[in-house]
Amino acid sequence: MDLSQYAELFLAESREHLSACNQLLLEWERRPTAPEPVGGIFRAVHTVKGMAATMGYARVADLAHRMENLLDHLRRGGQAPADDTLQLLFRATDALEKAVDLAVAGREREADTAAVAADLDKATARFTPGETRVEPAFVPEPVLDIGGGGRLIQVTLRAEALIKGGRAMLIIRKAQSLGAVQGISPSPAAFETEDFDGRFVFRLDSTMTPAEIETAVRGVGDVDRVTVGGGPGDEVGEEHVTPAESAGGRSRHIRVDLRRLDTLMDLIGELVTTRGRLNEVAAERKDPAIDDLAIQVSRLSADLQAEIIQARMTPVWQVFDRFPRLVRDVARQLDKQVVFKVEGKEIELDRAILDELGDPLVHLLRNAVDHGIETPAERRKHKKKPEGEIVLSAVRERSSVAISITDDGRGIDRAKVLAKALREGLVDPHTETLSDDQLLRVLARPGFSTAAAVTSVSGRGVGIDVAMTKIRALGGSIEIRTEPGKGTSFILRLPVTLAIVRALIAAVGTERYALPLTYVAETAEFGAIAMTTMEGREAMVLRDRVVPLVHLRSLLSVGGDAPPPRRPVIVLEMGERRTGVVVDGMLGQQEIVVKAFEAPQGTLPVFSGATIMGDGVPALILDAAGLV
C-alpha cells in the first residue's frame, strides 16, 4: 500500500504531538515531581512512533522508540529527572522534529540521529546497570492478514475523515501494539481504494480489557464507532453505539488544506470586485429589477465572504506555543532566569497573517531576554526578584489585534541610544532627548545596535529592523514604551485579516486612494476648525487635543486645480498617536480586495497595497503606519 499520499497528515499530526512534548517538558522542568508531564510525553512519543512505523519512516520510528524506552523508565521510577536528562529529552525532541520534516520531504537518510540515539541508550542503561547492550533499532512488525482467534473488533471511521485509508492503517498499527492482529477485512490493500468507506474488522488477541482496547483505538482519532466483541464465533453485525457516542454526536471538525482556503479567498476577492462593478452598473441604469438583483448578490456575497474569512481565522496559540521553549533556551544560554507568561492565546487572526508573525516575535523575544532582562546578580543589586518576567499577550482592539511583548528588565537607555545616533548622524544634531517614536525609528535602522559585542543571540542590529519591516508589510504598526529600571514593551497592532478590508475612498486631484477603516477614528473639516503648530508642523485643535496634519496633495506631489479652501480631514489613530490626513474629497466607503504592491524605488513609504475599483481602475491603498 502506497502511504506517501498520507505524508501531509502524518506531518501535521506529528507536529502537534511534538509541540505537546515541548510544552510538557517545560512543565516537567517546573514541576519535576509531578507524574502527569512524563506520562503525557510518553504517550505523545509513542503515538509518533506508531505513525512513523506505519508510514515506513524507520529512522523516525527508531529514535522515538529509544526516547520511549527512557521515558518508560522515568515514569515507572517516579523520581525527579536530573537536569542532564531533561536536556537530553529536549535535544531528542528537536532531533525527532527534524527527522520528521526530512522524512516527509523524502530525505530521511539525511537525518543525523546517531549521536542523540546513543545518548538515549546510555541514559536508559543507567536504569538497568546489569545490561550494557545497545538497544536494537525498532523494526515494526508486518500486519498479519490471516484468520484466527482473539476478540472481534469492528471499527467505523467518521464520514468526514479526510484520509480513511491512512487512518485505518494507523488503527491497525495501534492494535498491533496491544497484541496479535489477525483476520483483517477488507484487506489492507483495499484501504486505499475509492470504494473503502471507513468500515473494517479484525481480530485482536490481547490480554487488555474491552474498555482499554476501545480507548486505544479511539485515541488514533477520526473514529466514529468501535465494537469490541468476545472470542471466536462472534459474527460481524450491527455496530454498537455507546451512550457517550450518542450524547456527543459526530465531530464537527475536519482538516482542510490551507491552499483550498487560499483559493476560496482569491475567488471571493474576484467576486467582491465584480460586485462593485455590478453596483455601479445598477446605479447607472436605474432599473428596479437590476437594483434588486444587485442587492441580493451583495447580501449573498457578503455572507459568503464572512464565512470564508471566519474559516481562515486561527487562534494565536498555534504560533505562541513554540515560544516558551525559545525563551527557556535563550535564558539558559545567557545564564539568566526568566519566567515567561502567555496571555490571550484564544485571540484569532487570519492564517496568512499568523504565518508571517513568527519571525518578528522571535526577534523581539530574543532581544527581550538578551537586552532587557538582567542577570540574577544585577537584579538582586537593584532589589528585584532574581527571575525576570516576560509577558507575551494578545488582545482584540476594535477591528485589529494588539500583540505586546513586555519585560520587567532594565529598560532602554535613551541617553546611550541618542549618543550613538548623534555620532552616526541619524538624528538632528540639536536633539536633546528621544521620544518613543524617535527611539523606535533609530532602533529600527538596519545595523544599529548598542550591544558591546556580537553574540549568537543578538548584537548585529537586525532584530527590530526585521520586525518593523515585516509588521509594516502586514499592514500593521509597532510602538515602543520603555522606562529605565522598569522594563520595555513592544506593541504590535495588526489587522485581523489582510485579504478583504473595508476602506474609506478619498480623492486627491484626479486620483483615488483607499484608507482602511481599521485606523480611521473620525473625520473633520479643514478650514472650519482652529489651527496651530506642533513641533514645526501644521496642526489642528480637535476637542482640546492637538492633531498634526499631513496634506496628501503636497505629500504625493499631485497637480491639477487648486483644492477647495474647506475640505475633509481623515483622522487616523494608531494606539495613542493621531494624525489628520487632508484630502480633496471623500467618495464613500466600500470593501476592497487587497493586492500586493511593489512600489518603485524611491517611492514614499506610504503605500501598503493596491486594489481594483468597481470601474476596473486601480487605486493605491495608503499605509496608516507610514502617515501617523
C-alpha positions as CSV (number, residue, x, y, z in Angstrom):
1,M,0.0,0.0,0.0
2,D,1.4,3.4,-1.0
3,L,1.3,5.6,2.1
4,S,3.1,8.6,0.6
5,Q,-0.3,10.3,0.0
6,Y,-0.7,10.5,3.8
7,A,2.6,12.3,4.4
8,E,0.9,15.7,5.0
9,L,-1.5,14.2,7.5
10,F,1.5,12.5,9.3
11,L,3.4,15.8,9.3
12,A,0.5,17.8,10.8
13,E,-0.2,15.3,13.5
14,S,3.4,14.7,14.4
15,R,4.0,18.4,14.8
16,E,1.0,18.6,17.2
17,H,2.4,15.8,19.3
18,L,6.0,17.2,19.3
19,S,4.6,20.6,20.2
20,A,2.9,18.9,23.1
21,C,6.2,17.2,24.1
22,N,7.9,20.6,24.3
23,Q,5.1,22.1,26.5
24,L,5.1,19.0,28.8
25,L,8.9,19.1,29.1
26,L,8.8,22.7,30.2
27,E,6.1,21.8,32.7
28,W,8.1,18.9,33.9
29,E,11.1,21.1,34.4
30,R,9.0,23.5,36.5
31,R,7.3,20.6,38.4
32,P,9.9,17.7,38.4
33,T,8.0,15.5,40.9
34,A,4.6,15.7,39.0
35,P,3.7,12.4,37.3
36,E,1.4,13.9,34.6
37,P,4.1,15.5,32.3
38,V,6.2,12.4,31.8
39,G,3.1,10.3,31.1
40,G,1.9,12.8,28.5
41,I,5.3,12.9,26.8
42,F,5.5,9.1,26.8
43,R,2.1,8.9,25.1
44,A,2.9,11.6,22.5
45,V,6.2,9.9,21.6
46,H,4.5,6.5,21.4
47,T,2.0,7.9,19.0
48,V,4.6,9.4,16.8
49,K,6.5,6.1,16.8
50,G,3.4,4.2,15.7
51,M,2.5,6.7,12.9
52,A,6.1,6.7,11.7
53,A,6.3,2.9,11.6
54,T,3.1,2.8,9.6
55,M,4.5,5.3,7.1
56,G,7.7,3.3,6.8
57,Y,9.9,6.1,8.3
58,A,12.4,3.8,10.0
59,R,14.8,6.4,11.5
60,V,11.9,8.4,13.0
61,A,10.4,5.3,14.5
62,D,13.7,4.1,15.8
63,L,14.5,7.4,17.5
64,A,11.0,7.6,19.0
65,H,11.4,4.1,20.2
66,R,14.6,4.9,22.1
67,M,13.0,8.0,23.6
68,E,10.1,5.8,24.7
69,N,12.4,3.4,26.4
70,L,14.0,6.2,28.5
71,L,10.6,7.8,29.3
72,D,9.2,4.4,30.4
73,H,11.9,4.0,33.0
74,L,11.5,7.6,34.2
75,R,7.7,7.3,34.6
76,R,8.0,3.9,36.4
77,G,10.7,5.2,38.7
78,G,8.6,8.2,39.8
79,Q,11.7,10.2,40.6
80,A,12.5,13.8,39.6
81,P,14.6,13.8,36.4
82,A,18.2,15.1,36.5
83,D,19.0,18.3,34.6
84,D,21.1,16.4,32.1
85,T,18.2,14.0,31.4
86,L,15.8,16.8,30.7
87,Q,18.4,18.5,28.4
88,L,18.7,15.2,26.6
89,L,15.0,14.9,26.1
90,F,14.8,18.4,24.8
91,R,17.6,17.5,22.3
92,A,15.9,14.3,21.3
93,T,12.6,16.1,20.7
94,D,14.4,18.6,18.4
95,A,16.1,15.7,16.6
96,L,12.8,13.9,16.2
97,E,11.2,17.1,14.8
98,K,14.0,17.5,12.2
99,A,13.8,13.8,11.3
100,V,10.0,14.0,10.8
101,D,10.4,17.0,8.4
102,L,13.2,15.3,6.5
103,A,11.2,12.0,6.2
104,V,8.2,13.8,4.8
105,A,10.4,15.6,2.3
106,G,11.8,12.2,1.2
107,R,15.2,12.9,2.6
108,E,15.1,10.7,5.7
109,R,18.6,9.4,5.1
110,E,19.9,12.9,5.9
111,A,18.5,12.7,9.4
112,D,21.5,12.5,11.7
113,T,20.1,10.8,14.8
114,A,23.0,8.5,15.7
115,A,24.5,10.8,18.4
116,V,21.3,11.5,20.2
117,A,20.2,7.9,19.9
118,A,23.5,6.7,21.5
119,D,23.0,9.2,24.4
120,L,19.4,8.0,24.9
121,D,20.7,4.4,25.1
122,K,23.4,5.4,27.6
123,A,20.8,7.2,29.8
124,T,18.5,4.2,29.6
125,A,21.3,1.9,30.6
126,R,21.7,3.8,33.9
127,F,18.3,2.5,34.9
128,T,19.4,-1.1,34.1
129,P,23.0,-1.3,35.3
130,G,23.2,-5.1,34.6
131,E,22.6,-4.5,30.9
132,T,25.2,-2.8,28.7
133,R,23.9,-3.8,25.3
134,V,22.8,-1.1,22.8
135,E,19.1,-1.1,22.1
136,P,18.5,-2.6,18.7
137,A,16.7,-0.5,16.1
138,F,13.0,-0.6,16.2
139,V,11.5,-2.6,13.4
140,P,7.8,-2.6,13.0
141,E,6.1,-6.0,12.7
142,P,4.2,-6.7,9.5
143,V,0.5,-6.6,9.7
144,L,-0.9,-10.1,9.6
145,D,-3.8,-10.8,7.3
146,I,-4.9,-14.3,8.4
147,G,-7.8,-15.8,10.2
148,G,-7.6,-16.9,13.8
149,G,-8.8,-16.3,17.3
150,G,-9.0,-13.3,19.6
151,R,-11.6,-10.6,20.1
152,L,-13.6,-9.3,17.1
153,I,-13.0,-5.6,16.7
154,Q,-15.4,-3.6,14.4
155,V,-14.4,-0.1,13.5
156,T,-16.3,2.7,11.6
157,L,-14.4,5.9,10.8
158,R,-16.1,9.2,10.7
159,A,-17.7,10.1,7.4
160,E,-15.8,13.4,7.3
161,A,-12.4,11.8,7.9
162,L,-10.1,13.1,5.1
163,I,-7.8,10.1,4.6
164,K,-9.7,7.0,5.6
165,G,-7.2,4.5,4.3
166,G,-4.3,6.1,6.2
167,R,-6.3,6.3,9.4
168,A,-7.3,2.7,9.1
169,M,-3.7,1.6,8.8
170,L,-2.8,3.7,11.9
171,I,-5.6,1.9,13.8
172,I,-4.2,-1.5,12.7
173,R,-0.7,-0.4,13.9
174,K,-2.1,0.8,17.2
175,A,-3.9,-2.5,17.7
176,Q,-0.8,-4.4,16.8
177,S,0.9,-2.7,19.8
178,L,-1.7,-4.3,22.0
179,G,-1.4,-7.8,20.7
180,A,-1.5,-10.1,17.7
181,V,-3.7,-8.8,14.8
182,Q,-5.4,-11.3,12.5
183,G,-8.3,-11.6,10.1
184,I,-8.3,-8.1,8.7
185,S,-11.3,-7.5,6.5
186,P,-11.3,-5.9,4.0
187,S,-7.6,-6.4,3.4
188,P,-5.1,-3.6,3.9
189,A,-4.7,-3.3,0.1
190,A,-8.4,-2.4,-0.1
191,F,-7.9,0.6,2.3
192,E,-6.5,2.8,-0.4
193,T,-9.3,2.1,-3.0
194,E,-12.0,4.7,-3.6
195,D,-14.6,2.1,-2.5
196,F,-13.3,1.9,1.0
197,D,-16.0,3.5,3.2
198,G,-14.1,3.5,6.5
199,R,-15.6,0.3,7.9
200,F,-13.4,-2.7,8.7
201,V,-13.0,-5.5,11.2
202,F,-10.1,-7.6,12.6
203,R,-9.4,-9.9,15.4
204,L,-7.1,-8.9,18.3
205,D,-5.5,-11.5,20.6
206,S,-4.8,-9.3,23.7
207,T,-4.9,-9.5,27.4
208,M,-6.3,-6.0,27.7
209,T,-9.9,-5.4,28.6
210,P,-12.5,-4.3,26.0
211,A,-12.7,-0.8,27.5
212,E,-8.9,-0.4,27.2
213,I,-8.9,-1.7,23.7
214,E,-11.7,0.8,22.7
215,T,-9.9,3.7,24.4
216,A,-6.7,2.8,22.5
217,V,-8.4,2.6,19.1
218,R,-10.3,5.8,19.6
219,G,-7.0,7.5,20.6
220,V,-5.9,7.3,17.0
221,G,-8.6,9.8,16.0
222,D,-11.4,10.1,13.5
223,V,-13.1,7.1,14.9
224,D,-16.9,7.1,14.9
225,R,-17.8,3.7,16.3
226,V,-15.9,0.8,17.9
227,T,-17.3,-2.6,18.9
228,V,-15.2,-5.0,20.9
229,G,-16.6,-8.5,20.9
230,G,-15.7,-11.7,22.6
231,G,-13.7,-14.6,21.3
232,P,-14.0,-16.7,18.1
233,G,-17.6,-17.3,17.0
234,D,-18.7,-13.7,17.1
235,E,-20.4,-12.5,13.9
236,V,-20.0,-9.2,12.2
237,G,-23.3,-7.5,12.7
238,E,-24.9,-4.2,13.7
239,E,-22.3,-2.0,15.2
240,H,-23.0,-0.9,18.8
241,V,-23.1,2.8,19.6
242,T,-22.1,3.6,23.2
243,P,-24.1,6.1,25.2
244,A,-21.2,8.5,25.2
245,E,-21.2,8.5,21.4
246,S,-24.9,9.0,21.2
247,A,-24.6,12.0,23.5
248,G,-21.6,13.5,21.8
249,G,-22.7,13.0,18.2
250,R,-20.4,13.3,15.3
251,S,-17.3,15.5,15.2
252,R,-17.9,18.9,13.5
253,H,-14.3,19.5,12.7
254,I,-12.2,18.3,9.7
255,R,-8.8,19.1,8.4
256,V,-8.7,21.3,5.2
257,D,-5.6,22.0,3.1
258,L,-4.8,25.7,3.6
259,R,-4.3,26.0,-0.2
260,R,-8.0,25.4,-0.7
261,L,-8.9,28.2,1.7
262,D,-6.4,30.5,-0.2
263,T,-8.1,29.6,-3.5
264,L,-11.5,30.3,-2.0
265,M,-10.3,33.7,-0.7
266,D,-8.9,34.6,-4.2
267,L,-12.3,33.7,-5.7
268,I,-14.3,35.7,-3.2
269,G,-11.9,38.6,-3.9
270,E,-12.8,38.5,-7.6
271,L,-16.4,38.2,-6.6
272,V,-16.2,41.4,-4.4
273,T,-14.6,43.3,-7.3
274,T,-17.3,42.1,-9.7
275,R,-20.0,43.0,-7.1
276,G,-18.6,46.5,-7.0
277,R,-18.9,46.7,-10.8
278,L,-22.5,45.4,-10.7
279,N,-23.4,48.1,-8.1
280,E,-22.0,50.8,-10.4
281,V,-24.0,49.4,-13.4
282,A,-27.2,49.3,-11.3
283,A,-26.7,52.9,-10.2
284,E,-26.2,54.0,-13.9
285,R,-29.2,52.0,-15.3
286,K,-31.6,53.0,-12.6
287,D,-33.6,49.8,-13.3
288,P,-35.5,48.4,-10.3
289,A,-35.0,44.8,-11.4
290,I,-31.3,45.3,-11.7
291,D,-31.2,47.1,-8.3
292,D,-33.0,44.2,-6.6
293,L,-30.6,41.7,-8.2
294,A,-27.6,43.8,-7.2
295,I,-28.8,44.0,-3.6
296,Q,-29.4,40.2,-3.4
297,V,-26.0,39.5,-4.9
298,S,-24.3,41.9,-2.5
299,R,-26.0,40.3,0.5
300,L,-25.1,36.7,-0.6
301,S,-21.5,37.5,-1.5
302,A,-21.1,39.4,1.9
303,D,-22.3,36.3,3.8
304,L,-20.1,34.0,1.8
305,Q,-17.1,36.4,2.3
306,A,-17.7,36.5,6.1
307,E,-17.9,32.7,6.3
308,I,-14.7,32.2,4.3
309,I,-12.8,34.8,6.4
310,Q,-14.0,33.1,9.6
311,A,-12.8,29.7,8.2
312,R,-9.3,31.2,7.9
313,M,-9.2,32.6,11.4
314,T,-6.7,30.7,13.6
315,P,-6.1,31.2,17.4
316,V,-2.7,32.7,18.1
317,W,-1.7,29.9,20.4
318,Q,-0.7,27.9,17.3
319,V,2.3,30.3,17.0
320,F,2.7,31.3,20.6
321,D,3.1,27.8,21.8
322,R,6.6,27.5,20.4
323,F,7.9,30.5,22.3
324,P,8.1,29.1,25.9
325,R,10.8,26.7,24.7
326,L,12.6,29.5,22.8
327,V,12.7,31.8,25.8
328,R,13.8,29.0,28.1
329,D,16.7,28.0,25.7
330,V,18.0,31.6,25.3
331,A,17.8,32.3,29.0
332,R,19.8,29.2,29.8
333,Q,22.4,30.1,27.2
334,L,22.8,33.6,28.8
335,D,22.7,32.3,32.4
336,K,19.5,34.2,33.2
337,Q,16.4,33.3,35.0
338,V,13.2,34.1,33.1
339,V,9.5,33.5,33.9
340,F,7.6,33.5,30.6
341,K,3.8,34.1,30.5
342,V,1.4,34.0,27.6
343,E,-2.0,35.7,27.7
344,G,-4.8,35.9,25.2
345,K,-4.0,32.7,23.4
346,E,-7.6,32.3,22.2
347,I,-7.5,35.6,20.1
348,E,-7.8,34.8,16.4
349,L,-6.0,36.1,13.3
350,D,-6.1,35.3,9.6
351,R,-3.9,32.4,9.0
352,A,-1.9,34.4,6.4
353,I,-1.0,37.0,9.0
354,L,-0.3,34.4,11.7
355,D,2.1,32.5,9.4
356,E,4.2,35.7,9.0
357,L,4.1,36.7,12.6
358,G,6.5,34.1,13.9
359,D,9.8,35.7,12.8
360,P,9.1,39.2,14.2
361,L,8.1,37.8,17.6
362,V,11.2,35.6,17.7
363,H,13.5,38.6,17.2
364,L,11.6,40.7,19.8
365,L,11.6,37.9,22.4
366,R,15.3,37.2,21.9
367,N,16.0,40.9,22.3
368,A,13.9,41.0,25.5
369,V,15.9,38.1,27.1
370,D,19.3,39.4,25.9
371,H,19.0,43.2,26.2
372,G,16.0,43.6,28.5
373,I,16.3,41.1,31.4
374,E,19.3,41.5,33.7
375,T,21.4,38.8,35.2
376,P,20.2,37.5,38.6
377,A,23.1,39.3,40.4
378,E,22.2,42.6,38.7
379,R,18.6,42.2,39.6
380,R,19.3,41.5,43.2
381,K,21.6,44.6,43.3
382,H,18.6,46.7,42.2
383,K,16.3,44.9,44.8
384,K,14.4,42.9,42.1
385,K,13.5,39.2,42.1
386,P,16.3,37.2,40.5
387,E,13.8,35.8,38.0
388,G,12.9,38.3,35.2
389,E,9.4,38.2,33.7
390,I,8.4,38.4,30.0
391,V,4.8,38.5,29.1
392,L,3.5,37.9,25.6
393,S,-0.1,38.9,25.2
394,A,-2.8,39.4,22.6
395,V,-5.9,41.5,22.9
396,R,-8.7,42.5,20.5
397,E,-9.0,46.2,19.8
398,R,-12.0,47.1,17.6
399,S,-11.1,45.6,14.2
400,S,-7.5,45.0,15.0
401,V,-5.4,42.9,17.3
402,A,-2.7,44.2,19.6
403,I,0.2,41.8,20.5
404,S,2.6,43.0,23.2
405,I,6.0,41.8,24.4
406,T,6.7,43.2,27.9
407,D,9.7,42.6,30.1
408,D,10.4,43.9,33.6
409,G,14.1,44.4,32.9
410,R,16.5,47.3,32.7
411,G,14.7,49.3,30.1
412,I,16.3,51.1,27.2
413,D,19.0,53.7,28.0
414,R,17.7,56.6,25.8
415,A,20.9,58.7,26.5
416,K,23.1,55.9,25.2
417,V,21.0,55.4,22.1
418,L,20.9,59.1,21.5
419,A,24.7,59.4,21.8
420,K,25.3,56.7,19.2
421,A,22.6,58.1,16.9
422,L,24.3,61.5,17.1
423,R,27.7,60.0,16.3
424,E,26.2,58.2,13.3
425,G,24.2,61.2,12.1
426,L,20.8,59.5,12.5
427,V,19.1,62.4,14.3
428,D,19.2,66.2,14.2
429,P,22.4,67.4,15.9
430,H,20.3,69.6,18.2
431,T,18.2,66.7,19.5
432,E,18.4,66.6,23.3
433,T,16.1,63.6,24.0
434,L,14.4,60.9,22.1
435,S,10.6,60.4,22.1
436,D,9.2,56.9,21.9
437,D,8.6,57.3,18.2
438,Q,12.1,58.7,17.6
439,L,13.6,55.9,19.7
440,L,11.8,53.3,17.7
441,R,12.9,54.8,14.3
442,V,16.6,54.8,15.5
443,L,16.5,51.3,16.9
444,A,14.9,50.1,13.6
445,R,17.7,51.4,11.5
446,P,19.5,48.4,9.8
447,G,22.7,47.6,11.6
448,F,22.0,49.9,14.6
449,S,22.9,48.3,17.9
450,T,24.1,49.4,21.3
451,A,25.5,45.9,22.2
452,A,29.1,46.0,23.2
453,A,29.7,42.7,21.4
454,V,28.0,40.5,18.8
455,T,26.8,37.2,20.3
456,S,25.0,34.1,18.9
457,V,21.8,35.7,20.3
458,S,21.9,39.3,19.2
459,G,24.0,42.4,18.7
460,R,24.0,42.7,14.9
461,G,21.3,45.3,14.8
462,V,18.8,43.4,12.7
463,G,16.1,42.3,15.2
464,I,13.9,45.3,15.4
465,D,14.6,46.2,11.8
466,V,13.3,42.8,10.7
467,A,10.3,43.0,13.0
468,M,9.4,46.5,11.8
469,T,9.7,45.6,8.1
470,K,7.5,42.5,8.4
471,I,4.8,44.1,10.5
472,R,4.6,47.1,8.2
473,A,4.3,44.7,5.2
474,L,1.3,43.1,7.0
475,G,-0.4,46.5,7.3
476,G,0.4,46.9,11.0
477,S,2.5,49.1,13.2
478,I,4.9,48.8,16.1
479,E,5.1,51.1,19.2
480,I,7.6,51.1,22.0
481,R,7.3,52.1,25.6
482,T,10.2,52.0,28.0
483,E,11.2,53.2,31.4
484,P,14.7,52.9,32.9
485,G,14.8,50.2,35.6
486,K,11.3,49.1,35.0
487,G,11.3,47.5,31.6
488,T,10.2,47.8,27.9
489,S,7.1,47.0,25.9
490,F,6.8,46.5,22.2
491,I,3.2,46.7,20.9
492,L,2.3,45.3,17.5
493,R,-1.0,46.3,16.0
494,L,-2.3,44.1,13.2
495,P,-5.4,43.9,11.1
496,V,-7.5,40.8,11.7
497,T,-7.4,39.9,8.0
498,L,-5.5,41.1,5.0
499,A,-7.4,39.8,2.0
500,I,-10.6,42.0,2.1
501,V,-11.0,45.1,4.2
502,R,-13.5,47.9,4.4
503,A,-11.9,51.2,3.4
504,L,-12.7,54.9,3.0
505,I,-12.1,56.1,-0.6
506,A,-10.6,59.6,-0.8
507,A,-10.0,61.8,-3.8
508,V,-6.8,63.9,-4.3
509,G,-6.9,65.7,-7.6
510,T,-8.0,63.1,-10.2
511,E,-6.6,60.2,-8.2
512,R,-8.4,57.9,-5.7
513,Y,-6.8,56.4,-2.6
514,A,-8.1,53.9,-0.1
515,L,-7.6,54.1,3.7
516,P,-8.5,51.0,5.7
517,L,-11.3,51.9,8.2
518,T,-9.4,49.9,10.9
519,Y,-7.3,53.0,11.6
520,V,-9.9,55.8,10.8
521,A,-11.0,57.4,14.1
522,E,-13.2,60.2,12.7
523,T,-13.4,62.9,10.1
524,A,-13.3,66.7,10.4
525,E,-13.4,69.7,8.0
526,F,-10.2,71.6,7.2
527,G,-10.8,75.4,7.3
528,A,-13.6,75.1,9.8
529,I,-11.6,74.4,13.0
530,A,-8.9,76.1,14.9
531,M,-5.3,75.7,13.6
532,T,-2.0,75.7,15.4
533,T,1.5,74.3,15.1
534,M,3.1,71.3,16.7
535,E,6.9,70.8,16.6
536,G,7.1,73.0,13.5
537,R,4.2,71.1,11.8
538,E,0.8,72.4,10.9
539,A,-1.8,71.0,13.3
540,M,-5.5,71.4,14.2
541,V,-7.1,71.5,17.6
542,L,-9.8,68.8,17.8
543,R,-11.7,68.7,21.2
544,D,-8.8,70.3,23.1
545,R,-6.3,67.8,21.5
546,V,-3.6,68.9,19.0
547,V,-3.5,66.7,15.9
548,P,-0.7,67.2,13.4
549,L,-1.8,67.4,9.8
550,V,-0.5,65.8,6.6
551,H,-1.6,67.3,3.2
552,L,-1.8,64.3,0.9
553,R,-1.8,66.5,-2.2
554,S,1.6,68.0,-1.2
555,L,3.0,64.8,0.1
556,L,2.3,62.9,-3.1
557,S,3.0,66.0,-5.4
558,V,-0.4,65.8,-7.0
559,G,-1.0,68.6,-9.5
560,G,-4.2,69.9,-11.0
561,D,-6.6,72.6,-10.0
562,A,-6.2,74.2,-6.6
563,P,-8.1,72.4,-3.8
564,P,-11.2,74.0,-2.2
565,P,-10.5,76.0,1.0
566,R,-12.7,73.8,3.1
567,R,-12.1,70.1,2.6
568,P,-12.2,66.8,4.6
569,V,-9.6,65.7,7.2
570,I,-9.5,62.0,7.9
571,V,-8.2,61.5,11.4
572,L,-6.1,58.3,11.7
573,E,-5.4,56.7,15.1
574,M,-2.8,54.1,16.0
575,G,-2.6,53.4,19.7
576,E,-2.1,56.8,21.3
577,R,-0.9,58.5,18.1
578,R,-3.2,60.6,15.9
579,T,-2.7,62.3,12.6
580,G,-5.1,64.2,10.3
581,V,-4.8,63.5,6.6
582,V,-6.1,66.4,4.5
583,V,-7.7,65.2,1.2
584,D,-9.7,66.9,-1.6
585,G,-12.9,64.9,-1.0
586,M,-14.4,61.6,0.3
587,L,-16.1,59.3,-2.2
588,G,-17.6,56.9,0.4
589,Q,-16.9,53.5,2.0
590,Q,-16.6,50.1,0.3
591,E,-14.9,46.8,0.7
592,I,-11.7,46.4,-1.2
593,V,-9.6,43.4,-2.2
594,V,-6.0,44.0,-1.1
595,K,-3.4,43.1,-3.7
596,A,0.4,43.1,-3.3
597,F,2.1,46.3,-4.5
598,E,5.8,46.5,-5.3
599,A,6.5,50.3,-5.1
600,P,9.1,51.6,-7.5
601,Q,12.4,52.5,-5.9
602,G,12.3,56.0,-4.4
603,T,8.6,56.0,-3.8
604,L,7.5,57.3,-0.4
605,P,6.8,54.5,2.1
606,V,3.2,55.4,2.5
607,F,1.5,52.6,0.4
608,S,0.7,49.2,1.7
609,G,-1.0,47.7,-1.4
610,A,-3.3,48.3,-4.3
611,T,-6.9,47.4,-5.2
612,I,-9.1,47.3,-8.3
613,M,-12.2,49.6,-8.1
614,G,-15.6,48.8,-9.4
615,D,-14.9,50.6,-12.7
616,G,-11.8,48.5,-13.3
617,V,-9.3,51.3,-12.5
618,P,-6.6,50.5,-9.8
619,A,-6.2,52.6,-6.7
620,L,-3.4,52.6,-4.1
621,I,-4.0,51.7,-0.5
622,L,-2.4,54.1,2.0
623,D,-0.4,52.7,4.9
624,A,-1.7,54.3,8.0
625,A,1.5,53.5,9.9
626,G,3.5,55.5,7.3
627,L,1.3,58.5,7.8
628,V,0.8,58.6,11.6
